[in-house]
């Protein structure tokens, strides 16, 4: 069976256009979703705040020093 070069080219272009359209629609959906912080960032921030809260008595005058 012999392949028609024109038909093959048309099929490839059609598939390529479909893939581009799918990528664009996925990008729109991805842009609309709010980004969530990773769990490790949330845990790290919580640990830093907890440490600052536990050490708050040690740092009462720290910001006034020059």
mmJSON file of the N, C-alpha and C atoms, coordinates in Angstrom:
{"data_MODEL":{"atom_site":{
"group_PDB":["ATOM","ATOM","ATOM","ATOM","ATOM","ATOM","ATOM","ATOM","ATOM","ATOM","ATOM","ATOM","ATOM","ATOM","ATOM","ATOM","ATOM","ATOM","ATOM","ATOM","ATOM","ATOM","ATOM","ATOM","ATOM","ATOM","ATOM","ATOM","ATOM","ATOM","ATOM","ATOM","ATOM","ATOM","ATOM","ATOM","ATOM","ATOM","ATOM","ATOM","ATOM","ATOM","ATOM","ATOM","ATOM","ATOM","ATOM","ATOM","ATOM","ATOM","ATOM","ATOM","ATOM","ATOM","ATOM","ATOM","ATOM","ATOM","ATOM","ATOM","ATOM","ATOM","ATOM","ATOM","ATOM","ATOM","ATOM","ATOM","ATOM","ATOM","ATOM","ATOM","ATOM","ATOM","ATOM","ATOM","ATOM","ATOM","ATOM","ATOM","ATOM","ATOM","ATOM","ATOM","ATOM","ATOM","ATOM","ATOM","ATOM","ATOM","ATOM","ATOM","ATOM","ATOM","ATOM","ATOM","ATOM","ATOM","ATOM","ATOM","ATOM","ATOM","ATOM","ATOM","ATOM","ATOM","ATOM","ATOM","ATOM","ATOM","ATOM","ATOM","ATOM","ATOM","ATOM","ATOM","ATOM","ATOM","ATOM","ATOM","ATOM","ATOM","ATOM","ATOM","ATOM","ATOM","ATOM","ATOM","ATOM","ATOM","ATOM","ATOM","ATOM","ATOM","ATOM","ATOM","ATOM","ATOM","ATOM","ATOM","ATOM","ATOM","ATOM","ATOM","ATOM","ATOM","ATOM","ATOM","ATOM","ATOM","ATOM","ATOM","ATOM","ATOM","ATOM","ATOM","ATOM","ATOM","ATOM","ATOM","ATOM","ATOM","ATOM","ATOM","ATOM","ATOM","ATOM","ATOM","ATOM","ATOM","ATOM","ATOM","ATOM","ATOM","ATOM","ATOM","ATOM","ATOM","ATOM","ATOM","ATOM","ATOM","ATOM","ATOM","ATOM","ATOM","ATOM","ATOM","ATOM","ATOM","ATOM","ATOM","ATOM","ATOM","ATOM","ATOM","ATOM","ATOM"],
"id":[1,2,3,4,5,6,7,8,9,10,11,12,13,14,15,16,17,18,19,20,21,22,23,24,25,26,27,28,29,30,31,32,33,34,35,36,37,38,39,40,41,42,43,44,45,46,47,48,49,50,51,52,53,54,55,56,57,58,59,60,61,62,63,64,65,66,67,68,69,70,71,72,73,74,75,76,77,78,79,80,81,82,83,84,85,86,87,88,89,90,91,92,93,94,95,96,97,98,99,100,101,102,103,104,105,106,107,108,109,110,111,112,113,114,115,116,117,118,119,120,121,122,123,124,125,126,127,128,129,130,131,132,133,134,135,136,137,138,139,140,141,142,143,144,145,146,147,148,149,150,151,152,153,154,155,156,157,158,159,160,161,162,163,164,165,166,167,168,169,170,171,172,173,174,175,176,177,178,179,180,181,182,183,184,185,186,187,188,189,190,191,192,193,194,195,196,197,198],
"type_symbol":["N","C","C","N","C","C","N","C","C","N","C","C","N","C","C","N","C","C","N","C","C","N","C","C","N","C","C","N","C","C","N","C","C","N","C","C","N","C","C","N","C","C","N","C","C","N","C","C","N","C","C","N","C","C","N","C","C","N","C","C","N","C","C","N","C","C","N","C","C","N","C","C","N","C","C","N","C","C","N","C","C","N","C","C","N","C","C","N","C","C","N","C","C","N","C","C","N","C","C","N","C","C","N","C","C","N","C","C","N","C","C","N","C","C","N","C","C","N","C","C","N","C","C","N","C","C","N","C","C","N","C","C","N","C","C","N","C","C","N","C","C","N","C","C","N","C","C","N","C","C","N","C","C","N","C","C","N","C","C","N","C","C","N","C","C","N","C","C","N","C","C","N","C","C","N","C","C","N","C","C","N","C","C","N","C","C","N","C","C","N","C","C","N","C","C","N","C","C"],
"label_atom_id":["N","CA","C","N","CA","C","N","CA","C","N","CA","C","N","CA","C","N","CA","C","N","CA","C","N","CA","C","N","CA","C","N","CA","C","N","CA","C","N","CA","C","N","CA","C","N","CA","C","N","CA","C","N","CA","C","N","CA","C","N","CA","C","N","CA","C","N","CA","C","N","CA","C","N","CA","C","N","CA","C","N","CA","C","N","CA","C","N","CA","C","N","CA","C","N","CA","C","N","CA","C","N","CA","C","N","CA","C","N","CA","C","N","CA","C","N","CA","C","N","CA","C","N","CA","C","N","CA","C","N","CA","C","N","CA","C","N","CA","C","N","CA","C","N","CA","C","N","CA","C","N","CA","C","N","CA","C","N","CA","C","N","CA","C","N","CA","C","N","CA","C","N","CA","C","N","CA","C","N","CA","C","N","CA","C","N","CA","C","N","CA","C","N","CA","C","N","CA","C","N","CA","C","N","CA","C","N","CA","C","N","CA","C","N","CA","C","N","CA","C","N","CA","C","N","CA","C","N","CA","C"],
"label_alt_id":[null,null,null,null,null,null,null,null,null,null,null,null,null,null,null,null,null,null,null,null,null,null,null,null,null,null,null,null,null,null,null,null,null,null,null,null,null,null,null,null,null,null,null,null,null,null,null,null,null,null,null,null,null,null,null,null,null,null,null,null,null,null,null,null,null,null,null,null,null,null,null,null,null,null,null,null,null,null,null,null,null,null,null,null,null,null,null,null,null,null,null,null,null,null,null,null,null,null,null,null,null,null,null,null,null,null,null,null,null,null,null,null,null,null,null,null,null,null,null,null,null,null,null,null,null,null,null,null,null,null,null,null,null,null,null,null,null,null,null,null,null,null,null,null,null,null,null,null,null,null,null,null,null,null,null,null,null,null,null,null,null,null,null,null,null,null,null,null,null,null,null,null,null,null,null,null,null,null,null,null,null,null,null,null,null,null,null,null,null,null,null,null,null,null,null,null,null,null],
"label_comp_id":["UNK","UNK","UNK","UNK","UNK","UNK","UNK","UNK","UNK","UNK","UNK","UNK","UNK","UNK","UNK","UNK","UNK","UNK","UNK","UNK","UNK","UNK","UNK","UNK","UNK","UNK","UNK","UNK","UNK","UNK","UNK","UNK","UNK","UNK","UNK","UNK","UNK","UNK","UNK","UNK","UNK","UNK","UNK","UNK","UNK","UNK","UNK","UNK","UNK","UNK","UNK","UNK","UNK","UNK","UNK","UNK","UNK","UNK","UNK","UNK","UNK","UNK","UNK","UNK","UNK","UNK","UNK","UNK","UNK","UNK","UNK","UNK","UNK","UNK","UNK","UNK","UNK","UNK","UNK","UNK","UNK","UNK","UNK","UNK","UNK","UNK","UNK","UNK","UNK","UNK","UNK","UNK","UNK","UNK","UNK","UNK","UNK","UNK","UNK","UNK","UNK","UNK","UNK","UNK","UNK","UNK","UNK","UNK","UNK","UNK","UNK","UNK","UNK","UNK","UNK","UNK","UNK","UNK","UNK","UNK","UNK","UNK","UNK","UNK","UNK","UNK","UNK","UNK","UNK","UNK","UNK","UNK","UNK","UNK","UNK","UNK","UNK","UNK","UNK","UNK","UNK","UNK","UNK","UNK","UNK","UNK","UNK","UNK","UNK","UNK","UNK","UNK","UNK","UNK","UNK","UNK","UNK","UNK","UNK","UNK","UNK","UNK","UNK","UNK","UNK","UNK","UNK","UNK","UNK","UNK","UNK","UNK","UNK","UNK","UNK","UNK","UNK","UNK","UNK","UNK","UNK","UNK","UNK","UNK","UNK","UNK","UNK","UNK","UNK","UNK","UNK","UNK","UNK","UNK","UNK","UNK","UNK","UNK"],
"label_asym_id":["A","A","A","A","A","A","A","A","A","A","A","A","A","A","A","A","A","A","A","A","A","A","A","A","A","A","A","A","A","A","A","A","A","A","A","A","A","A","A","A","A","A","A","A","A","A","A","A","A","A","A","A","A","A","A","A","A","A","A","A","A","A","A","A","A","A","A","A","A","A","A","A","A","A","A","A","A","A","A","A","A","A","A","A","A","A","A","A","A","A","A","A","A","A","A","A","A","A","A","A","A","A","A","A","A","A","A","A","A","A","A","A","A","A","A","A","A","A","A","A","A","A","A","A","A","A","A","A","A","A","A","A","A","A","A","A","A","A","A","A","A","A","A","A","A","A","A","A","A","A","A","A","A","A","A","A","A","A","A","A","A","A","A","A","A","A","A","A","A","A","A","A","A","A","A","A","A","A","A","A","A","A","A","A","A","A","A","A","A","A","A","A","A","A","A","A","A","A"],
"label_entity_id":["1","1","1","1","1","1","1","1","1","1","1","1","1","1","1","1","1","1","1","1","1","1","1","1","1","1","1","1","1","1","1","1","1","1","1","1","1","1","1","1","1","1","1","1","1","1","1","1","1","1","1","1","1","1","1","1","1","1","1","1","1","1","1","1","1","1","1","1","1","1","1","1","1","1","1","1","1","1","1","1","1","1","1","1","1","1","1","1","1","1","1","1","1","1","1","1","1","1","1","1","1","1","1","1","1","1","1","1","1","1","1","1","1","1","1","1","1","1","1","1","1","1","1","1","1","1","1","1","1","1","1","1","1","1","1","1","1","1","1","1","1","1","1","1","1","1","1","1","1","1","1","1","1","1","1","1","1","1","1","1","1","1","1","1","1","1","1","1","1","1","1","1","1","1","1","1","1","1","1","1","1","1","1","1","1","1","1","1","1","1","1","1","1","1","1","1","1","1"],
"label_seq_id":[1,1,1,2,2,2,3,3,3,4,4,4,5,5,5,6,6,6,7,7,7,8,8,8,9,9,9,10,10,10,11,11,11,12,12,12,13,13,13,14,14,14,15,15,15,16,16,16,17,17,17,18,18,18,19,19,19,20,20,20,21,21,21,22,22,22,23,23,23,24,24,24,25,25,25,26,26,26,27,27,27,28,28,28,29,29,29,30,30,30,31,31,31,32,32,32,33,33,33,34,34,34,35,35,35,36,36,36,37,37,37,38,38,38,39,39,39,40,40,40,41,41,41,42,42,42,43,43,43,44,44,44,45,45,45,46,46,46,47,47,47,48,48,48,49,49,49,50,50,50,51,51,51,52,52,52,53,53,53,54,54,54,55,55,55,56,56,56,57,57,57,58,58,58,59,59,59,60,60,60,61,61,61,62,62,62,63,63,63,64,64,64,65,65,65,66,66,66],
"pdbx_PDB_ins_code":[null,null,null,null,null,null,null,null,null,null,null,null,null,null,null,null,null,null,null,null,null,null,null,null,null,null,null,null,null,null,null,null,null,null,null,null,null,null,null,null,null,null,null,null,null,null,null,null,null,null,null,null,null,null,null,null,null,null,null,null,null,null,null,null,null,null,null,null,null,null,null,null,null,null,null,null,null,null,null,null,null,null,null,null,null,null,null,null,null,null,null,null,null,null,null,null,null,null,null,null,null,null,null,null,null,null,null,null,null,null,null,null,null,null,null,null,null,null,null,null,null,null,null,null,null,null,null,null,null,null,null,null,null,null,null,null,null,null,null,null,null,null,null,null,null,null,null,null,null,null,null,null,null,null,null,null,null,null,null,null,null,null,null,null,null,null,null,null,null,null,null,null,null,null,null,null,null,null,null,null,null,null,null,null,null,null,null,null,null,null,null,null,null,null,null,null,null,null],
"Cartn_x":[0.842,0.0,0.888,0.588,1.387,0.696,1.478,0.927,0.957,-0.117,-0.206,0.46,1.476,2.227,1.346,0.488,-0.396,-1.373,-1.957,-2.906,-2.202,-0.996,-0.233,0.096,0.482,0.786,-0.453,-1.596,-2.839,-3.208,-3.032,-3.32,-2.385,-1.121,-0.153,-0.494,-0.845,-1.205,-2.456,-3.442,-4.671,-4.378,-3.567,-3.216,-2.422,-1.537,-0.745,-1.643,-2.607,-3.553,-4.388,-4.783,-5.54,-4.706,-3.441,-2.563,-2.333,-2.184,-2.01,-3.265,-4.439,-5.696,-5.852,-5.498,-5.584,-4.627,-3.42,-2.443,-2.908,-3.506,-4.006,-5.142,-6.071,-7.191,-6.699,-5.705,-5.133,-4.431,-3.776,-3.101,-4.108,-5.252,-6.291,-6.839,-7.102,-7.612,-6.586,-5.324,-4.26,-4.123,-4.3,-4.17,-5.346,-6.497,-7.677,-7.664,-6.989,-6.937,-6.017,-6.443,-5.54,-4.4,-3.226,-2.074,-2.064,-1.85,-1.756,-0.293,-0.034,1.33,1.625,2.824,3.184,3.126,2.887,2.769,4.05,5.203,6.462,6.619,6.095,6.167,5.253,4.052,3.117,3.664,4.251,4.82,6.014,6.87,8.024,7.621,6.61,6.124,5.535,4.787,4.196,5.278,6.348,7.436,8.166,8.379,9.028,8.165,6.864,5.966,5.9,5.883,5.86,7.143,8.287,9.55,9.604,9.115,9.092,8.155,7.05,6.101,6.702,7.406,8.018,9.165,9.86,11.007,10.666,9.402,9.006,9.531,9.673,10.175,11.666,12.409,13.848,14.111,13.166,13.409,12.584,12.113,11.253,11.957,13.209,13.92,14.883,14.864,15.856,15.745,14.54,14.378,14.775,14.926,15.287,16.798,17.562,19.025,19.559,20.657,21.283,22.717],
"Cartn_y":[-1.176,0.0,1.241,2.118,3.32,4.49,5.293,6.441,7.664,8.388,9.634,10.712,11.339,12.333,13.512,13.948,15.077,14.719,13.528,13.101,12.952,12.4,12.251,13.617,14.541,15.89,16.546,16.364,16.94,16.338,15.029,14.378,14.875,15.03,15.525,16.954,17.794,19.185,19.231,18.389,18.351,17.925,16.891,16.421,17.48,18.153,19.213,20.352,20.745,21.794,21.373,20.099,19.595,19.655,19.301,19.321,20.749,21.684,23.086,23.604,23.274,23.709,23.114,21.847,21.212,21.864,22.178,22.823,24.213,24.933,26.276,26.201,25.26,25.152,24.713,23.822,23.422,24.594,25.429,26.599,27.578,27.743,28.632,28.089,26.795,26.179,26.306,26.066,26.162,27.584,28.566,29.963,30.4,29.773,30.16,29.583,28.467,27.839,28.634,28.87,29.54,28.602,29.144,28.332,28.09,26.855,26.496,26.423,26.823,26.705,25.234,24.798,23.418,23.209,21.977,21.656,22.01,21.758,22.043,23.533,24.391,25.838,26.214,25.662,25.964,25.48,24.287,23.753,24.599,24.981,25.811,27.156,27.784,29.068,28.907,27.837,27.588,27.376,26.657,26.441,27.742,28.581,29.866,30.731,30.782,31.573,31.011,29.676,29.054,29.393,29.308,29.645,31.097,31.992,33.415,33.649,32.933,33.096,32.562,31.428,30.855,31.725,32.411,33.227,34.712,35.048,36.464,37.241,36.601,37.305,37.647,36.838,37.072,38.214,38.552,39.538,40.818,41.105,42.287,43.578,43.763,44.997,44.873,43.784,43.545,44.531,44.965,45.867,47.301,47.633,48.984,49.2,48.117,48.242,48.714,49.447,49.889,49.462],
"Cartn_z":[0.0,0.0,0.0,-0.869,-1.025,-0.311,0.405,1.118,0.215,0.262,-0.471,0.383,-0.138,0.637,1.032,0.153,0.454,1.575,1.521,2.554,3.902,3.88,5.122,5.721,4.884,5.349,5.95,5.327,5.824,7.171,7.342,8.618,9.719,9.381,10.367,10.774,9.828,10.149,11.012,10.684,11.466,12.907,13.079,14.429,15.179,14.489,15.118,15.599,14.779,15.166,16.37,16.417,17.565,18.839,18.728,19.897,20.398,19.48,19.87,20.561,20.033,20.645,22.038,22.213,23.53,24.519,24.067,24.947,25.361,24.437,24.775,25.775,25.592,26.529,27.903,27.961,29.251,29.923,29.155,29.719,30.304,29.643,30.162,31.476,31.524,32.753,33.866,33.551,34.553,35.076,34.211,34.624,35.505,35.32,36.091,37.503,37.71,39.025,39.937,41.167,42.102,42.485,42.562,42.92,44.413,44.787,46.199,46.591,47.818,48.317,48.585,48.302,48.635,50.149,50.557,51.979,52.71,52.095,52.786,53.082,52.212,52.45,53.607,53.636,54.718,56.06,56.082,57.33,57.755,56.83,57.162,57.735,57.121,57.625,59.019,59.22,60.544,61.596,61.251,62.202,62.535,61.536,61.786,62.702,62.443,63.298,64.707,64.833,66.149,66.905,66.231,66.879,67.304,66.472,66.834,68.014,68.039,69.145,70.435,70.378,71.575,72.095,71.214,71.615,71.723,71.747,71.728,72.929,74.063,75.249,75.081,74.355,74.169,73.218,72.381,71.327,71.495,72.695,72.872,72.475,72.86,72.545,71.396,70.704,69.648,68.498,68.177,67.035,67.374,68.653,69.045,69.069,69.051,69.089,67.745,67.787,66.534,66.481],
"occupancy":[1.0,1.0,1.0,1.0,1.0,1.0,1.0,1.0,1.0,1.0,1.0,1.0,1.0,1.0,1.0,1.0,1.0,1.0,1.0,1.0,1.0,1.0,1.0,1.0,1.0,1.0,1.0,1.0,1.0,1.0,1.0,1.0,1.0,1.0,1.0,1.0,1.0,1.0,1.0,1.0,1.0,1.0,1.0,1.0,1.0,1.0,1.0,1.0,1.0,1.0,1.0,1.0,1.0,1.0,1.0,1.0,1.0,1.0,1.0,1.0,1.0,1.0,1.0,1.0,1.0,1.0,1.0,1.0,1.0,1.0,1.0,1.0,1.0,1.0,1.0,1.0,1.0,1.0,1.0,1.0,1.0,1.0,1.0,1.0,1.0,1.0,1.0,1.0,1.0,1.0,1.0,1.0,1.0,1.0,1.0,1.0,1.0,1.0,1.0,1.0,1.0,1.0,1.0,1.0,1.0,1.0,1.0,1.0,1.0,1.0,1.0,1.0,1.0,1.0,1.0,1.0,1.0,1.0,1.0,1.0,1.0,1.0,1.0,1.0,1.0,1.0,1.0,1.0,1.0,1.0,1.0,1.0,1.0,1.0,1.0,1.0,1.0,1.0,1.0,1.0,1.0,1.0,1.0,1.0,1.0,1.0,1.0,1.0,1.0,1.0,1.0,1.0,1.0,1.0,1.0,1.0,1.0,1.0,1.0,1.0,1.0,1.0,1.0,1.0,1.0,1.0,1.0,1.0,1.0,1.0,1.0,1.0,1.0,1.0,1.0,1.0,1.0,1.0,1.0,1.0,1.0,1.0,1.0,1.0,1.0,1.0,1.0,1.0,1.0,1.0,1.0,1.0,1.0,1.0,1.0,1.0,1.0,1.0],
"B_iso_or_equiv":[0.0,0.0,0.0,0.0,0.0,0.0,0.0,0.0,0.0,0.0,0.0,0.0,0.0,0.0,0.0,0.0,0.0,0.0,0.0,0.0,0.0,0.0,0.0,0.0,0.0,0.0,0.0,0.0,0.0,0.0,0.0,0.0,0.0,0.0,0.0,0.0,0.0,0.0,0.0,0.0,0.0,0.0,0.0,0.0,0.0,0.0,0.0,0.0,0.0,0.0,0.0,0.0,0.0,0.0,0.0,0.0,0.0,0.0,0.0,0.0,0.0,0.0,0.0,0.0,0.0,0.0,0.0,0.0,0.0,0.0,0.0,0.0,0.0,0.0,0.0,0.0,0.0,0.0,0.0,0.0,0.0,0.0,0.0,0.0,0.0,0.0,0.0,0.0,0.0,0.0,0.0,0.0,0.0,0.0,0.0,0.0,0.0,0.0,0.0,0.0,0.0,0.0,0.0,0.0,0.0,0.0,0.0,0.0,0.0,0.0,0.0,0.0,0.0,0.0,0.0,0.0,0.0,0.0,0.0,0.0,0.0,0.0,0.0,0.0,0.0,0.0,0.0,0.0,0.0,0.0,0.0,0.0,0.0,0.0,0.0,0.0,0.0,0.0,0.0,0.0,0.0,0.0,0.0,0.0,0.0,0.0,0.0,0.0,0.0,0.0,0.0,0.0,0.0,0.0,0.0,0.0,0.0,0.0,0.0,0.0,0.0,0.0,0.0,0.0,0.0,0.0,0.0,0.0,0.0,0.0,0.0,0.0,0.0,0.0,0.0,0.0,0.0,0.0,0.0,0.0,0.0,0.0,0.0,0.0,0.0,0.0,0.0,0.0,0.0,0.0,0.0,0.0,0.0,0.0,0.0,0.0,0.0,0.0],
"pdbx_formal_charge":[null,null,null,null,null,null,null,null,null,null,null,null,null,null,null,null,null,null,null,null,null,null,null,null,null,null,null,null,null,null,null,null,null,null,null,null,null,null,null,null,null,null,null,null,null,null,null,null,null,null,null,null,null,null,null,null,null,null,null,null,null,null,null,null,null,null,null,null,null,null,null,null,null,null,null,null,null,null,null,null,null,null,null,null,null,null,null,null,null,null,null,null,null,null,null,null,null,null,null,null,null,null,null,null,null,null,null,null,null,null,null,null,null,null,null,null,null,null,null,null,null,null,null,null,null,null,null,null,null,null,null,null,null,null,null,null,null,null,null,null,null,null,null,null,null,null,null,null,null,null,null,null,null,null,null,null,null,null,null,null,null,null,null,null,null,null,null,null,null,null,null,null,null,null,null,null,null,null,null,null,null,null,null,null,null,null,null,null,null,null,null,null,null,null,null,null,null,null],
"auth_seq_id":[1,1,1,2,2,2,3,3,3,4,4,4,5,5,5,6,6,6,7,7,7,8,8,8,9,9,9,10,10,10,11,11,11,12,12,12,13,13,13,14,14,14,15,15,15,16,16,16,17,17,17,18,18,18,19,19,19,20,20,20,21,21,21,22,22,22,23,23,23,24,24,24,25,25,25,26,26,26,27,27,27,28,28,28,29,29,29,30,30,30,31,31,31,32,32,32,33,33,33,34,34,34,35,35,35,36,36,36,37,37,37,38,38,38,39,39,39,40,40,40,41,41,41,42,42,42,43,43,43,44,44,44,45,45,45,46,46,46,47,47,47,48,48,48,49,49,49,50,50,50,51,51,51,52,52,52,53,53,53,54,54,54,55,55,55,56,56,56,57,57,57,58,58,58,59,59,59,60,60,60,61,61,61,62,62,62,63,63,63,64,64,64,65,65,65,66,66,66],
"auth_comp_id":["UNK","UNK","UNK","UNK","UNK","UNK","UNK","UNK","UNK","UNK","UNK","UNK","UNK","UNK","UNK","UNK","UNK","UNK","UNK","UNK","UNK","UNK","UNK","UNK","UNK","UNK","UNK","UNK","UNK","UNK","UNK","UNK","UNK","UNK","UNK","UNK","UNK","UNK","UNK","UNK","UNK","UNK","UNK","UNK","UNK","UNK","UNK","UNK","UNK","UNK","UNK","UNK","UNK","UNK","UNK","UNK","UNK","UNK","UNK","UNK","UNK","UNK","UNK","UNK","UNK","UNK","UNK","UNK","UNK","UNK","UNK","UNK","UNK","UNK","UNK","UNK","UNK","UNK","UNK","UNK","UNK","UNK","UNK","UNK","UNK","UNK","UNK","UNK","UNK","UNK","UNK","UNK","UNK","UNK","UNK","UNK","UNK","UNK","UNK","UNK","UNK","UNK","UNK","UNK","UNK","UNK","UNK","UNK","UNK","UNK","UNK","UNK","UNK","UNK","UNK","UNK","UNK","UNK","UNK","UNK","UNK","UNK","UNK","UNK","UNK","UNK","UNK","UNK","UNK","UNK","UNK","UNK","UNK","UNK","UNK","UNK","UNK","UNK","UNK","UNK","UNK","UNK","UNK","UNK","UNK","UNK","UNK","UNK","UNK","UNK","UNK","UNK","UNK","UNK","UNK","UNK","UNK","UNK","UNK","UNK","UNK","UNK","UNK","UNK","UNK","UNK","UNK","UNK","UNK","UNK","UNK","UNK","UNK","UNK","UNK","UNK","UNK","UNK","UNK","UNK","UNK","UNK","UNK","UNK","UNK","UNK","UNK","UNK","UNK","UNK","UNK","UNK","UNK","UNK","UNK","UNK","UNK","UNK"],
"auth_asym_id":["A","A","A","A","A","A","A","A","A","A","A","A","A","A","A","A","A","A","A","A","A","A","A","A","A","A","A","A","A","A","A","A","A","A","A","A","A","A","A","A","A","A","A","A","A","A","A","A","A","A","A","A","A","A","A","A","A","A","A","A","A","A","A","A","A","A","A","A","A","A","A","A","A","A","A","A","A","A","A","A","A","A","A","A","A","A","A","A","A","A","A","A","A","A","A","A","A","A","A","A","A","A","A","A","A","A","A","A","A","A","A","A","A","A","A","A","A","A","A","A","A","A","A","A","A","A","A","A","A","A","A","A","A","A","A","A","A","A","A","A","A","A","A","A","A","A","A","A","A","A","A","A","A","A","A","A","A","A","A","A","A","A","A","A","A","A","A","A","A","A","A","A","A","A","A","A","A","A","A","A","A","A","A","A","A","A","A","A","A","A","A","A","A","A","A","A","A","A"],
"auth_atom_id":["N","CA","C","N","CA","C","N","CA","C","N","CA","C","N","CA","C","N","CA","C","N","CA","C","N","CA","C","N","CA","C","N","CA","C","N","CA","C","N","CA","C","N","CA","C","N","CA","C","N","CA","C","N","CA","C","N","CA","C","N","CA","C","N","CA","C","N","CA","C","N","CA","C","N","CA","C","N","CA","C","N","CA","C","N","CA","C","N","CA","C","N","CA","C","N","CA","C","N","CA","C","N","CA","C","N","CA","C","N","CA","C","N","CA","C","N","CA","C","N","CA","C","N","CA","C","N","CA","C","N","CA","C","N","CA","C","N","CA","C","N","CA","C","N","CA","C","N","CA","C","N","CA","C","N","CA","C","N","CA","C","N","CA","C","N","CA","C","N","CA","C","N","CA","C","N","CA","C","N","CA","C","N","CA","C","N","CA","C","N","CA","C","N","CA","C","N","CA","C","N","CA","C","N","CA","C","N","CA","C","N","CA","C","N","CA","C","N","CA","C","N","CA","C","N","CA","C","N","CA","C"],
"pdbx_PDB_model_num":[1,1,1,1,1,1,1,1,1,1,1,1,1,1,1,1,1,1,1,1,1,1,1,1,1,1,1,1,1,1,1,1,1,1,1,1,1,1,1,1,1,1,1,1,1,1,1,1,1,1,1,1,1,1,1,1,1,1,1,1,1,1,1,1,1,1,1,1,1,1,1,1,1,1,1,1,1,1,1,1,1,1,1,1,1,1,1,1,1,1,1,1,1,1,1,1,1,1,1,1,1,1,1,1,1,1,1,1,1,1,1,1,1,1,1,1,1,1,1,1,1,1,1,1,1,1,1,1,1,1,1,1,1,1,1,1,1,1,1,1,1,1,1,1,1,1,1,1,1,1,1,1,1,1,1,1,1,1,1,1,1,1,1,1,1,1,1,1,1,1,1,1,1,1,1,1,1,1,1,1,1,1,1,1,1,1,1,1,1,1,1,1,1,1,1,1,1,1]
}}}
